[in-house]
Amino acid sequence: MNARRSPAEHLPLSPHVFQILLSLLHADLHGYSILKDIARRTDGEMVLGTSTVYAALKRMAASGLLSDVAGPAEDESGGPPRQYYRITELGRSVAREEGLRIRKLHGMVTAGALLGPLGAPAGAEERP
């Protein structure tokens, strides 16, 4: 039922949901791997707790953005089997739409002179 929703109906995404989708674009991962991937890709600017990630994964799977998949056969962590997640076509479309939305916002910010060019000194964007 939810999987029939259009990508635009999921927008805007919260930053952590968008980051989870980005983590799953190229590989099936389990929750802890997603958590570590987000911290790595954001240079530690976004560090999520396990409860945040697992609650989001559950909601995202229920809304059709992700699906549960079997982990690799060589995954022998010594504990209970890990739950792996895969981005669905809907999830991929939603991630793309969110990326386009962010690109548009970036254009508004730069065109409006809120921010100067990347790496410009602070205050360079101010008008005389």
N, CA, C and O atoms as CSV, one atom per row, in Angstrom:
chain,resi,resn,atom,element,x,y,z
A,1,MET,N,N,0.825,-1.188,0.000
A,1,MET,CA,C,0.000,0.000,0.000
A,1,MET,C,C,0.866,1.247,0.000
A,1,MET,O,O,0.695,2.095,-0.876
A,2,ASN,N,N,1.796,1.400,0.950
A,2,ASN,CA,C,2.661,2.566,0.997
A,2,ASN,C,C,3.635,2.628,-0.162
A,2,ASN,O,O,4.060,3.713,-0.558
A,3,ALA,N,N,3.999,1.458,-0.721
A,3,ALA,CA,C,4.967,1.432,-1.803
A,3,ALA,C,C,4.423,2.096,-3.060
A,3,ALA,O,O,5.195,2.399,-3.969
A,4,ARG,N,N,3.121,2.330,-3.138
A,4,ARG,CA,C,2.527,2.965,-4.310
A,4,ARG,C,C,2.580,4.485,-4.241
A,4,ARG,O,O,2.229,5.164,-5.206
A,5,ARG,N,N,3.010,5.015,-3.117
A,5,ARG,CA,C,3.107,6.460,-2.977
A,5,ARG,C,C,4.167,6.991,-3.931
A,5,ARG,O,O,5.135,6.298,-4.246
A,6,SER,N,N,3.979,8.215,-4.384
A,6,SER,CA,C,4.989,8.814,-5.249
A,6,SER,C,C,6.171,9.265,-4.401
A,6,SER,O,O,6.010,9.524,-3.208
A,7,PRO,N,N,7.344,9.363,-4.994
A,7,PRO,CA,C,8.519,9.810,-4.232
A,7,PRO,C,C,8.306,11.160,-3.563
A,7,PRO,O,O,8.758,11.361,-2.436
A,8,ALA,N,N,7.631,12.087,-4.230
A,8,ALA,CA,C,7.436,13.429,-3.680
A,8,ALA,C,C,6.646,13.406,-2.373
A,8,ALA,O,O,6.802,14.303,-1.544
A,9,GLU,N,N,5.815,12.410,-2.182
A,9,GLU,CA,C,5.014,12.320,-0.963
A,9,GLU,C,C,5.865,12.012,0.270
A,9,GLU,O,O,5.401,12.183,1.397
A,10,HIS,N,N,7.085,11.567,0.072
A,10,HIS,CA,C,7.990,11.255,1.181
A,10,HIS,C,C,8.852,12.449,1.576
A,10,HIS,O,O,9.538,12.412,2.598
A,11,LEU,N,N,8.818,13.503,0.773
A,11,LEU,CA,C,9.705,14.644,0.984
A,11,LEU,C,C,9.075,15.712,1.848
A,11,LEU,O,O,7.848,15.804,1.907
A,12,PRO,N,N,9.872,16.519,2.520
A,12,PRO,CA,C,11.322,16.410,2.638
A,12,PRO,C,C,11.691,15.301,3.619
A,12,PRO,O,O,10.935,14.976,4.534
A,13,LEU,N,N,12.862,14.737,3.403
A,13,LEU,CA,C,13.369,13.697,4.297
A,13,LEU,C,C,14.112,14.324,5.461
A,13,LEU,O,O,14.686,15.406,5.336
A,14,SER,N,N,14.097,13.640,6.586
A,14,SER,CA,C,14.948,14.075,7.689
A,14,SER,C,C,16.395,13.768,7.282
A,14,SER,O,O,16.631,12.864,6.480
A,15,PRO,N,N,17.347,14.500,7.818
A,15,PRO,CA,C,18.743,14.248,7.448
A,15,PRO,C,C,19.185,12.805,7.692
A,15,PRO,O,O,19.913,12.243,6.873
A,16,HIS,N,N,18.762,12.195,8.796
A,16,HIS,CA,C,19.229,10.830,9.060
A,16,HIS,C,C,18.600,9.824,8.104
A,16,HIS,O,O,19.252,8.843,7.745
A,17,VAL,N,N,17.358,10.031,7.681
A,17,VAL,CA,C,16.740,9.123,6.710
A,17,VAL,C,C,17.451,9.251,5.359
A,17,VAL,O,O,17.716,8.246,4.700
A,18,PHE,N,N,17.756,10.474,4.951
A,18,PHE,CA,C,18.476,10.670,3.694
A,18,PHE,C,C,19.841,10.000,3.753
A,18,PHE,O,O,20.257,9.355,2.790
A,19,GLN,N,N,20.541,10.147,4.872
A,19,GLN,CA,C,21.854,9.523,5.013
A,19,GLN,C,C,21.758,7.992,4.974
A,19,GLN,O,O,22.629,7.333,4.406
A,20,ILE,N,N,20.723,7.436,5.564
A,20,ILE,CA,C,20.539,5.975,5.502
A,20,ILE,C,C,20.350,5.534,4.062
A,20,ILE,O,O,20.946,4.545,3.636
A,21,LEU,N,N,19.532,6.252,3.307
A,21,LEU,CA,C,19.341,5.904,1.898
A,21,LEU,C,C,20.660,6.009,1.129
A,21,LEU,O,O,20.962,5.151,0.300
A,22,LEU,N,N,21.437,7.045,1.396
A,22,LEU,CA,C,22.733,7.184,0.727
A,22,LEU,C,C,23.654,6.008,1.063
A,22,LEU,O,O,24.392,5.534,0.199
A,23,SER,N,N,23.614,5.540,2.298
A,23,SER,CA,C,24.457,4.409,2.703
A,23,SER,C,C,24.098,3.140,1.935
A,23,SER,O,O,24.957,2.294,1.687
A,24,LEU,N,N,22.844,3.013,1.565
A,24,LEU,CA,C,22.382,1.777,0.928
A,24,LEU,C,C,22.361,1.841,-0.602
A,24,LEU,O,O,21.925,0.889,-1.250
A,25,LEU,N,N,22.820,2.935,-1.179
A,25,LEU,CA,C,22.779,3.053,-2.640
A,25,LEU,C,C,23.604,1.988,-3.348
A,25,LEU,O,O,23.236,1.557,-4.441
A,26,HIS,N,N,24.707,1.555,-2.754
A,26,HIS,CA,C,25.617,0.661,-3.463
A,26,HIS,C,C,25.825,-0.686,-2.806
A,26,HIS,O,O,26.519,-1.540,-3.359
A,27,ALA,N,N,25.237,-0.899,-1.630
A,27,ALA,CA,C,25.448,-2.177,-0.944
A,27,ALA,C,C,24.341,-2.435,0.062
A,27,ALA,O,O,23.761,-1.503,0.620
A,28,ASP,N,N,24.058,-3.698,0.286
A,28,ASP,CA,C,23.167,-4.104,1.371
A,28,ASP,C,C,23.987,-4.055,2.653
A,28,ASP,O,O,25.105,-4.568,2.700
A,29,LEU,N,N,23.432,-3.439,3.689
A,29,LEU,CA,C,24.157,-3.289,4.943
A,29,LEU,C,C,23.254,-3.603,6.127
A,29,LEU,O,O,22.030,-3.540,6.017
A,30,HIS,N,N,23.860,-3.938,7.253
A,30,HIS,CA,C,23.108,-4.093,8.494
A,30,HIS,C,C,23.178,-2.773,9.256
A,30,HIS,O,O,23.964,-1.893,8.907
A,31,GLY,N,N,22.363,-2.637,10.287
A,31,GLY,CA,C,22.214,-1.372,10.999
A,31,GLY,C,C,23.507,-0.771,11.495
A,31,GLY,O,O,23.740,0.424,11.315
A,32,TYR,N,N,24.357,-1.572,12.117
A,32,TYR,CA,C,25.602,-1.033,12.665
A,32,TYR,C,C,26.525,-0.546,11.548
A,32,TYR,O,O,27.218,0.459,11.709
A,33,SER,N,N,26.536,-1.251,10.422
A,33,SER,CA,C,27.350,-0.811,9.280
A,33,SER,C,C,26.833,0.506,8.718
A,33,SER,O,O,27.617,1.355,8.292
A,34,ILE,N,N,25.534,0.672,8.716
A,34,ILE,CA,C,24.943,1.930,8.247
A,34,ILE,C,C,25.370,3.064,9.167
A,34,ILE,O,O,25.785,4.126,8.704
A,35,LEU,N,N,25.269,2.840,10.440
A,35,LEU,CA,C,25.658,3.825,11.449
A,35,LEU,C,C,27.112,4.264,11.235
A,35,LEU,O,O,27.405,5.460,11.237
A,36,LYS,N,N,28.009,3.312,11.054
A,36,LYS,CA,C,29.430,3.606,10.847
A,36,LYS,C,C,29.668,4.308,9.506
A,36,LYS,O,O,30.504,5.207,9.417
A,37,ASP,N,N,28.938,3.902,8.469
A,37,ASP,CA,C,29.094,4.519,7.153
A,37,ASP,C,C,28.697,5.992,7.190
A,37,ASP,O,O,29.373,6.839,6.607
A,38,ILE,N,N,27.610,6.288,7.872
A,38,ILE,CA,C,27.161,7.682,7.968
A,38,ILE,C,C,28.199,8.526,8.703
A,38,ILE,O,O,28.533,9.624,8.257
A,39,ALA,N,N,28.700,8.033,9.800
A,39,ALA,CA,C,29.727,8.773,10.547
A,39,ALA,C,C,30.968,8.998,9.684
A,39,ALA,O,O,31.556,10.079,9.711
A,40,ARG,N,N,31.366,7.983,8.919
A,40,ARG,CA,C,32.549,8.101,8.051
A,40,ARG,C,C,32.310,9.113,6.932
A,40,ARG,O,O,33.139,9.997,6.714
A,41,ARG,N,N,31.185,8.996,6.220
A,41,ARG,CA,C,30.913,9.882,5.086
A,41,ARG,C,C,30.719,11.326,5.493
A,41,ARG,O,O,31.003,12.234,4.712
A,42,THR,N,N,30.234,11.555,6.718
A,42,THR,CA,C,30.002,12.930,7.176
A,42,THR,C,C,31.157,13.452,8.014
A,42,THR,O,O,31.035,14.494,8.658
A,43,ASP,N,N,32.264,12.746,8.011
A,43,ASP,CA,C,33.436,13.129,8.807
A,43,ASP,C,C,33.065,13.370,10.270
A,43,ASP,O,O,33.574,14.288,10.913
A,44,GLY,N,N,32.171,12.529,10.780
A,44,GLY,CA,C,31.782,12.606,12.177
A,44,GLY,C,C,30.782,13.700,12.512
A,44,GLY,O,O,30.432,13.870,13.680
A,45,GLU,N,N,30.313,14.447,11.515
A,45,GLU,CA,C,29.330,15.503,11.783
A,45,GLU,C,C,27.963,14.934,12.137
A,45,GLU,O,O,27.189,15.577,12.846
A,46,MET,N,N,27.659,13.733,11.651
A,46,MET,CA,C,26.404,13.082,11.989
A,46,MET,C,C,26.726,11.730,12.602
A,46,MET,O,O,27.142,10.799,11.912
A,47,VAL,N,N,26.529,11.640,13.889
A,47,VAL,CA,C,26.744,10.392,14.606
A,47,VAL,C,C,25.397,10.000,15.194
A,47,VAL,O,O,24.880,10.666,16.091
A,48,LEU,N,N,24.841,8.920,14.684
A,48,LEU,CA,C,23.515,8.486,15.106
A,48,LEU,C,C,23.617,7.381,16.140
A,48,LEU,O,O,24.547,6.575,16.118
A,49,GLY,N,N,22.667,7.353,17.028
A,49,GLY,CA,C,22.579,6.276,18.001
A,49,GLY,C,C,21.932,5.058,17.378
A,49,GLY,O,O,21.222,5.157,16.377
A,50,THR,N,N,22.184,3.913,17.976
A,50,THR,CA,C,21.610,2.673,17.430
A,50,THR,C,C,20.092,2.695,17.460
A,50,THR,O,O,19.457,2.222,16.517
A,51,SER,N,N,19.493,3.231,18.515
A,51,SER,CA,C,18.027,3.246,18.577
A,51,SER,C,C,17.445,4.127,17.482
A,51,SER,O,O,16.396,3.799,16.928
A,52,THR,N,N,18.098,5.238,17.156
A,52,THR,CA,C,17.642,6.116,16.072
A,52,THR,C,C,17.692,5.382,14.745
A,52,THR,O,O,16.737,5.424,13.969
A,53,VAL,N,N,18.802,4.711,14.483
A,53,VAL,CA,C,18.965,4.011,13.205
A,53,VAL,C,C,17.974,2.860,13.087
A,53,VAL,O,O,17.317,2.724,12.055
A,54,TYR,N,N,17.851,2.039,14.110
A,54,TYR,CA,C,16.967,0.882,14.008
A,54,TYR,C,C,15.500,1.278,13.934
A,54,TYR,O,O,14.722,0.616,13.247
A,55,ALA,N,N,15.100,2.347,14.631
A,55,ALA,CA,C,13.719,2.825,14.521
A,55,ALA,C,C,13.454,3.357,13.108
A,55,ALA,O,O,12.398,3.104,12.529
A,56,ALA,N,N,14.417,4.091,12.565
A,56,ALA,CA,C,14.270,4.620,11.202
A,56,ALA,C,C,14.217,3.486,10.184
A,56,ALA,O,O,13.399,3.527,9.266
A,57,LEU,N,N,15.065,2.481,10.326
A,57,LEU,CA,C,15.062,1.349,9.399
A,57,LEU,C,C,13.706,0.646,9.403
A,57,LEU,O,O,13.194,0.264,8.351
A,58,LYS,N,N,13.139,0.482,10.575
A,58,LYS,CA,C,11.836,-0.173,10.681
A,58,LYS,C,C,10.762,0.650,9.961
A,58,LYS,O,O,9.961,0.100,9.204
A,59,ARG,N,N,10.744,1.964,10.196
A,59,ARG,CA,C,9.764,2.839,9.526
A,59,ARG,C,C,9.989,2.867,8.014
A,59,ARG,O,O,9.036,2.843,7.236
A,60,MET,N,N,11.252,2.918,7.611
A,60,MET,CA,C,11.566,2.990,6.187
A,60,MET,C,C,11.178,1.708,5.470
A,60,MET,O,O,10.707,1.750,4.333
A,61,ALA,N,N,11.371,0.571,6.123
A,61,ALA,CA,C,10.959,-0.700,5.527
A,61,ALA,C,C,9.433,-0.759,5.427
A,61,ALA,O,O,8.895,-1.226,4.423
A,62,ALA,N,N,8.739,-0.291,6.457
A,62,ALA,CA,C,7.277,-0.300,6.447
A,62,ALA,C,C,6.706,0.608,5.355
A,62,ALA,O,O,5.633,0.337,4.816
A,63,SER,N,N,7.427,1.685,5.033
A,63,SER,CA,C,6.939,2.605,4.003
A,63,SER,C,C,7.413,2.241,2.602
A,63,SER,O,O,7.101,2.947,1.643
A,64,GLY,N,N,8.160,1.153,2.471
A,64,GLY,CA,C,8.562,0.677,1.150
A,64,GLY,C,C,9.858,1.251,0.622
A,64,GLY,O,O,10.204,1.014,-0.535
A,65,LEU,N,N,10.596,2.012,1.447
A,65,LEU,CA,C,11.865,2.582,0.988
A,65,LEU,C,C,13.000,1.561,1.034
A,65,LEU,O,O,13.968,1.663,0.281
A,66,LEU,N,N,12.871,0.582,1.921
A,66,LEU,CA,C,13.877,-0.464,2.110
A,66,LEU,C,C,13.197,-1.813,2.157
A,66,LEU,O,O,11.993,-1.914,2.394
A,67,SER,N,N,13.984,-2.849,1.928
A,67,SER,CA,C,13.496,-4.209,2.147
A,67,SER,C,C,14.539,-4.957,2.973
A,67,SER,O,O,15.731,-4.658,2.919
A,68,ASP,N,N,14.062,-5.928,3.729
A,68,ASP,CA,C,14.946,-6.802,4.501
A,68,ASP,C,C,15.509,-7.839,3.542
A,68,ASP,O,O,14.787,-8.372,2.699
A,69,VAL,N,N,16.786,-8.121,3.672
A,69,VAL,CA,C,17.404,-9.146,2.831
A,69,VAL,C,C,18.311,-10.019,3.685
A,69,VAL,O,O,18.744,-9.623,4.767
A,70,ALA,N,N,18.585,-11.199,3.184
A,70,ALA,CA,C,19.502,-12.102,3.886
A,70,ALA,C,C,20.916,-11.550,3.768
A,70,ALA,O,O,21.305,-11.028,2.723
A,71,GLY,N,N,21.668,-11.668,4.834
A,71,GLY,CA,C,23.052,-11.218,4.830
A,71,GLY,C,C,23.938,-12.196,4.089
A,71,GLY,O,O,23.493,-13.283,3.722
A,72,PRO,N,N,25.174,-11.826,3.869
A,72,PRO,CA,C,26.108,-12.727,3.196
A,72,PRO,C,C,26.372,-13.979,4.027
A,72,PRO,O,O,26.338,-13.936,5.257
A,73,ALA,N,N,26.630,-15.066,3.361
A,73,ALA,CA,C,26.863,-16.339,4.050
A,73,ALA,C,C,28.095,-16.268,4.944
A,73,ALA,O,O,28.149,-16.949,5.968
A,74,GLU,N,N,29.079,-15.463,4.581
A,74,GLU,CA,C,30.316,-15.389,5.367
A,74,GLU,C,C,30.190,-14.482,6.586
A,74,GLU,O,O,31.156,-14.330,7.334
A,75,ASP,N,N,29.026,-13.876,6.805
A,75,ASP,CA,C,28.833,-13.006,7.970
A,75,ASP,C,C,28.646,-13.868,9.212
A,75,ASP,O,O,27.547,-14.345,9.493
A,76,GLU,N,N,29.719,-14.057,9.938
A,76,GLU,CA,C,29.676,-14.864,11.151
A,76,GLU,C,C,30.195,-14.024,12.295
A,76,GLU,O,O,31.352,-14.138,12.700
A,77,SER,N,N,29.314,-13.172,12.814
A,77,SER,CA,C,29.708,-12.258,13.876
A,77,SER,C,C,29.801,-12.940,15.233
A,77,SER,O,O,30.302,-12.350,16.189
A,78,GLY,N,N,29.326,-14.172,15.325
A,78,GLY,CA,C,29.351,-14.879,16.592
A,78,GLY,C,C,28.085,-14.657,17.396
A,78,GLY,O,O,27.834,-15.375,18.365
A,79,GLY,N,N,27.292,-13.685,17.014
A,79,GLY,CA,C,26.032,-13.398,17.699
A,79,GLY,C,C,24.861,-13.830,16.841
A,79,GLY,O,O,25.021,-14.617,15.908
A,80,PRO,N,N,23.686,-13.316,17.156
A,80,PRO,CA,C,22.520,-13.644,16.340
A,80,PRO,C,C,22.698,-13.105,14.923
A,80,PRO,O,O,23.464,-12.164,14.713
A,81,PRO,N,N,22.008,-13.684,13.962
A,81,PRO,CA,C,22.144,-13.215,12.578
A,81,PRO,C,C,21.774,-11.736,12.471
A,81,PRO,O,O,20.808,-11.281,13.082
A,82,ARG,N,N,22.543,-11.008,11.700
A,82,ARG,CA,C,22.278,-9.584,11.507
A,82,ARG,C,C,21.210,-9.418,10.432
A,82,ARG,O,O,21.135,-10.199,9.483
A,83,GLN,N,N,20.386,-8.384,10.601
A,83,GLN,CA,C,19.383,-8.046,9.601
A,83,GLN,C,C,20.001,-7.061,8.616
A,83,GLN,O,O,20.465,-5.989,9.006
A,84,TYR,N,N,20.004,-7.427,7.355
A,84,TYR,CA,C,20.524,-6.555,6.309
A,84,TYR,C,C,19.370,-5.866,5.602
A,84,TYR,O,O,18.250,-6.375,5.555
A,85,TYR,N,N,19.671,-4.695,5.051
A,85,TYR,CA,C,18.662,-3.890,4.358
A,85,TYR,C,C,19.151,-3.543,2.966
A,85,TYR,O,O,20.347,-3.385,2.719
A,86,ARG,N,N,18.177,-3.427,2.055
A,86,ARG,CA,C,18.446,-3.057,0.660
A,86,ARG,C,C,17.502,-1.923,0.291
A,86,ARG,O,O,16.322,-1.950,0.641
A,87,ILE,N,N,18.016,-0.941,-0.408
A,87,ILE,CA,C,17.177,0.147,-0.887
A,87,ILE,C,C,16.281,-0.392,-2.003
A,87,ILE,O,O,16.742,-1.158,-2.850
A,88,THR,N,N,15.018,-0.002,-2.009
A,88,THR,CA,C,14.082,-0.419,-3.057
A,88,THR,C,C,14.111,0.605,-4.190
A,88,THR,O,O,14.754,1.649,-4.077
A,89,GLU,N,N,13.420,0.304,-5.265
A,89,GLU,CA,C,13.328,1.279,-6.365
A,89,GLU,C,C,12.654,2.554,-5.879
A,89,GLU,O,O,13.058,3.656,-6.251
A,90,LEU,N,N,11.625,2.405,-5.044
A,90,LEU,CA,C,10.984,3.590,-4.475
A,90,LEU,C,C,11.992,4.366,-3.628
A,90,LEU,O,O,12.072,5.589,-3.738
A,91,GLY,N,N,12.752,3.682,-2.797
A,91,GLY,CA,C,13.758,4.340,-1.967
A,91,GLY,C,C,14.791,5.072,-2.800
A,91,GLY,O,O,15.210,6.176,-2.450
A,92,ARG,N,N,15.202,4.463,-3.898
A,92,ARG,CA,C,16.170,5.097,-4.805
A,92,ARG,C,C,15.567,6.355,-5.427
A,92,ARG,O,O,16.236,7.381,-5.542
A,93,SER,N,N,14.301,6.266,-5.827
A,93,SER,CA,C,13.613,7.429,-6.415
A,93,SER,C,C,13.455,8.548,-5.392
A,93,SER,O,O,13.647,9.720,-5.715
A,94,VAL,N,N,13.108,8.189,-4.168
A,94,VAL,CA,C,12.963,9.183,-3.103
A,94,VAL,C,C,14.308,9.854,-2.817
A,94,VAL,O,O,14.367,11.072,-2.656
A,95,ALA,N,N,15.385,9.069,-2.754
A,95,ALA,CA,C,16.715,9.638,-2.517
A,95,ALA,C,C,17.085,10.607,-3.638
A,95,ALA,O,O,17.634,11.678,-3.378
A,96,ARG,N,N,16.785,10.235,-4.879
A,96,ARG,CA,C,17.086,11.108,-6.016
A,96,ARG,C,C,16.285,12.408,-5.923
A,96,ARG,O,O,16.831,13.491,-6.130
A,97,GLU,N,N,15.001,12.302,-5.614
A,97,GLU,CA,C,14.164,13.497,-5.490
A,97,GLU,C,C,14.648,14.406,-4.358
A,97,GLU,O,O,14.632,15.630,-4.488
A,98,GLU,N,N,15.077,13.801,-3.252
A,98,GLU,CA,C,15.616,14.602,-2.151
A,98,GLU,C,C,16.912,15.279,-2.572
A,98,GLU,O,O,17.140,16.439,-2.229
A,99,GLY,N,N,17.765,14.573,-3.311
A,99,GLY,CA,C,18.987,15.181,-3.821
A,99,GLY,C,C,18.690,16.364,-4.736
A,99,GLY,O,O,19.369,17.389,-4.666
A,100,LEU,N,N,17.685,16.229,-5.591
A,100,LEU,CA,C,17.292,17.332,-6.476
A,100,LEU,C,C,16.732,18.504,-5.673
A,100,LEU,O,O,16.988,19.664,-5.995
A,101,ARG,N,N,15.962,18.193,-4.622
A,101,ARG,CA,C,15.414,19.239,-3.758
A,101,ARG,C,C,16.545,20.005,-3.062
A,101,ARG,O,O,16.503,21.231,-2.966
A,102,ILE,N,N,17.543,19.282,-2.585
A,102,ILE,CA,C,18.687,19.914,-1.915
A,102,ILE,C,C,19.495,20.736,-2.913
A,102,ILE,O,O,19.970,21.822,-2.580
A,103,ARG,N,N,19.654,20.229,-4.128
A,103,ARG,CA,C,20.371,20.990,-5.161
A,103,ARG,C,C,19.663,22.321,-5.429
A,103,ARG,O,O,20.308,23.359,-5.574
A,104,LYS,N,N,18.340,22.276,-5.492
A,104,LYS,CA,C,17.558,23.505,-5.724
A,104,LYS,C,C,17.741,24.479,-4.565
A,104,LYS,O,O,17.911,25.679,-4.783
A,105,LEU,N,N,17.707,23.968,-3.332
A,105,LEU,CA,C,17.938,24.820,-2.160
A,105,LEU,C,C,19.331,25.434,-2.197
A,105,LEU,O,O,19.507,26.610,-1.879
A,106,HIS,N,N,20.314,24.638,-2.586
A,106,HIS,CA,C,21.683,25.146,-2.692
A,106,HIS,C,C,21.737,26.306,-3.680
A,106,HIS,O,O,22.401,27.312,-3.429
A,107,GLY,N,N,21.047,26.165,-4.791
A,107,GLY,CA,C,21.000,27.245,-5.772
A,107,GLY,C,C,20.381,28.514,-5.199
A,107,GLY,O,O,20.848,29.619,-5.475
A,108,MET,N,N,19.330,28.351,-4.402
A,108,MET,CA,C,18.692,29.509,-3.778
A,108,MET,C,C,19.635,30.188,-2.789
A,108,MET,O,O,19.695,31.415,-2.723
A,109,VAL,N,N,20.360,29.398,-2.035
A,109,VAL,CA,C,21.281,29.939,-1.032
A,109,VAL,C,C,22.411,30.696,-1.709
A,109,VAL,O,O,22.757,31.798,-1.283
A,110,THR,N,N,22.986,30.129,-2.746
A,110,THR,CA,C,24.106,30.792,-3.409
A,110,THR,C,C,23.644,31.976,-4.247
A,110,THR,O,O,24.334,32.995,-4.291
A,111,ALA,N,N,22.500,31.874,-4.912
A,111,ALA,CA,C,22.001,32.989,-5.720
A,111,ALA,C,C,21.573,34.152,-4.835
A,111,ALA,O,O,21.670,35.311,-5.238
A,112,GLY,N,N,21.107,33.851,-3.652
A,112,GLY,CA,C,20.663,34.888,-2.735
A,112,GLY,C,C,21.795,35.514,-1.951
A,112,GLY,O,O,21.552,36.345,-1.077
A,113,ALA,N,N,23.011,35.140,-2.241
A,113,ALA,CA,C,24.215,35.682,-1.601
A,113,ALA,C,C,24.242,35.420,-0.094
A,113,ALA,O,O,24.898,36.153,0.646
A,114,LEU,N,N,23.551,34.404,0.358
A,114,LEU,CA,C,23.653,34.029,1.767
A,114,LEU,C,C,25.044,33.488,2.050
A,114,LEU,O,O,25.630,33.757,3.098
A,115,LEU,N,N,25.560,32.724,1.102
A,115,LEU,CA,C,26.895,32.149,1.228
A,115,LEU,C,C,27.716,32.553,0.021
A,115,LEU,O,O,27.213,32.632,-1.099
A,116,GLY,N,N,28.966,32.803,0.267
A,116,GLY,CA,C,29.868,33.060,-0.840
A,116,GLY,C,C,30.345,31.740,-1.421
A,116,GLY,O,O,29.839,30.681,-1.051
A,117,PRO,N,N,31.293,31.791,-2.307
A,117,PRO,CA,C,31.851,30.558,-2.866
A,117,PRO,C,C,32.444,29.686,-1.775
A,117,PRO,O,O,32.916,30.187,-0.754
A,118,LEU,N,N,32.418,28.393,-1.993
A,118,LEU,CA,C,32.976,27.453,-1.027
A,118,LEU,C,C,34.429,27.817,-0.750
A,118,LEU,O,O,35.220,27.979,-1.679
A,119,GLY,N,N,34.775,27.945,0.512
A,119,GLY,CA,C,36.134,28.290,0.894
A,119,GLY,C,C,36.388,29.785,0.997
A,119,GLY,O,O,37.495,30.199,1.342
A,120,ALA,N,N,35.370,30.612,0.700
A,120,ALA,CA,C,35.572,32.064,0.812
A,120,ALA,C,C,35.671,32.434,2.294
A,120,ALA,O,O,35.072,31.768,3.139
A,121,PRO,N,N,36.410,33.475,2.607
A,121,PRO,CA,C,36.533,33.874,4.011
A,121,PRO,C,C,35.185,34.310,4.576
A,121,PRO,O,O,34.318,34.794,3.847
A,122,ALA,N,N,35.024,34.133,5.867
A,122,ALA,CA,C,33.776,34.536,6.539
A,122,ALA,C,C,33.527,36.019,6.298
A,122,ALA,O,O,34.450,36.831,6.356
A,123,GLY,N,N,32.297,36.358,6.033
A,123,GLY,CA,C,31.935,37.750,5.798
A,123,GLY,C,C,32.051,38.149,4.341
A,123,GLY,O,O,31.630,39.248,3.982
A,124,ALA,N,N,32.606,37.301,3.488
A,124,ALA,CA,C,32.776,37.630,2.074
A,124,ALA,C,C,31.435,37.770,1.376
A,124,ALA,O,O,31.338,38.415,0.331
A,125,GLU,N,N,30.398,37.165,1.952
A,125,GLU,CA,C,29.084,37.208,1.322
A,125,GLU,C,C,28.296,38.467,1.676
A,125,GLU,O,O,27.236,38.711,1.100
A,126,GLU,N,N,28.795,39.263,2.610
A,126,GLU,CA,C,28.073,40.451,3.047
A,126,GLU,C,C,28.144,41.542,1.989
A,126,GLU,O,O,29.137,41.690,1.276
A,127,ARG,N,N,27.071,42.290,1.912
A,127,ARG,CA,C,27.023,43.419,0.968
A,127,ARG,C,C,27.482,44.680,1.672
A,127,ARG,O,O,27.287,44.829,2.879
A,128,PRO,N,N,28.103,45.605,0.913
A,128,PRO,CA,C,28.562,46.862,1.529
A,128,PRO,C,C,27.403,47.733,1.954
A,128,PRO,O,O,27.612,48.823,2.488
